[in-house]
Amino acid sequence: MSIWRSQESEQDLHEACAAYLWRVVLPPAKWTCIALGAIQLTGAQRAKLSRMGVQAAWPDFIVVHRGIYGLELKRPGGRLSRSHLYRTRRGTLRERTGQEENFLELQVAGMTIAVCMSVDDVKGALHAWGVPARRST
């Protein structure tokens, strides 16, 4: 699935990338998906996860192999979110951290991040990072 089809959703891309990672990534490399943005959460669920330490604006996939790498999946033309202010139901002003700002902080902390729009982009990132992978067709 190297060419994006307009009728495909970002979830389709997530699932195709997960299938690709399952198929090709070799030990000792490890990976996981943190696609919380794909799930509609209630305010109570969001608050509970926040109290437990879940943070917003992280890459969709985390790959670990002699470093920490993030894969952020976007549709063509898609953009990283930006931090913005909002009001809670009680009227309290809060800031929601965006991907642009958080990704910069993650990079300063040592994470390498690639924004990918296709499985081929993911494949290229893994190769560039030296992540062990079996050859795929």
N, C-alpha and C positions, 0 to 999 in steps of 0.2 A: 504494500500500500504506500507507494512513494509519492503518488500524485493525489492531492486532496480533491475530493469530490464535494461539490457544494451542498449536497443533501446529507453528508455525513456530519455528525455532531462531534463536539469535543470529547464526549464520552466514548464514541466510536474510536477516536484516536487513542484515548487512554487505554481502552481494552486491547487495541492492536499493539500498542507499545508494551503492555504487560505481557501479552502472549509472546512477543518477540523476546523480551527480557527473560521470561521463563525458559524459552527455547535455547538461548545462546549464552547467557552469562554463566561462566564457569567458576567453581571454587578456586581460590578462597574469597573471591568477590561476593558481596551480598547486596541486596537491594530491597526496597519496599516502596509502596505507594502511600502517600498521605494526601488523598484527594478529598479533604473535608469540604471544599467549595462545591463539590458535586452532590452534596447531601443537603436537603432542606432541613435545617434544624429549628426547633422552637427556641424562643428566647431563654427558657429555662435550661434546655439542653446546651445551648451555647454558653450560658453562664457557668453551668457545671463543668464543662470541658475547660473553660478558662480558669476556673479555680483549681483544676487538676493540672494545669500547666500547658495546655494546648495553646499554641500561638498561631496567629493568622499570618498569611502572606509568605508561606514557605513554598519551595518548589514542590511540584506534584510527585516526583520520584526522587528518592535519595539512594545513591549508589556509593558503596564503601569499598575501596581497594587502594591501599597505600595513600589514602586521602579521602576526602568527603566531597562528593559531587552531587549537584542538583540538576534535575531535568524538569524544566517547566514547559508544559505543552500548551500551545496556542493555535487557534485556527489562523490561516493566512489573513493578515491584516489585523489580527488580534494584538492587543497591547497589554503590557503589565499594568496592574492597578496602581493607583497613586494614593498616598495618605490623604485623608480628608476628615473634617470635623462633622459630627452629627449630634443630635440630641436624643437622649434616652426618653422612654415614656414619661419619666418623672421630670424631664426638662433639663437634666444635667448634660453639659457639653462634654463630649468625649472625642478622642481622636482614634480613628481606625487606621492602623498602619497598612500601607500599601506595599505591593511587591517591589516597586522601583526602589523605595527607600530600604526595605528590609533586605533585599538581595545585595545592595551595596554593603550593608552591615555584615551579612553572612560572608561575603567575599573578604572583607577586612578580617573576619574571624578565621578564614582559611578555607572556606568552601568555594569550589569552582562550579559555576552555573552555566548551563546552556539553555537557551530558549529554542524549542524544537517545534516544527510545524508538520513533521512527518516521521514515519518510522526510519526513513533514510537519514534524517537529521539526527535521530537518536543513535543510530548505528555509527555515524560519523563522530559523534561526541564520545561514545565508548571507545572507539578506535584511537582518537586523539588523546584520551586519558590513559590509554594502556590497560583498560579493563579486559581481563582474560575472557575470551568469547569463542565459542565454536563457530566455524564458518556457517553462514546461513545462505539460503538460496533466495 
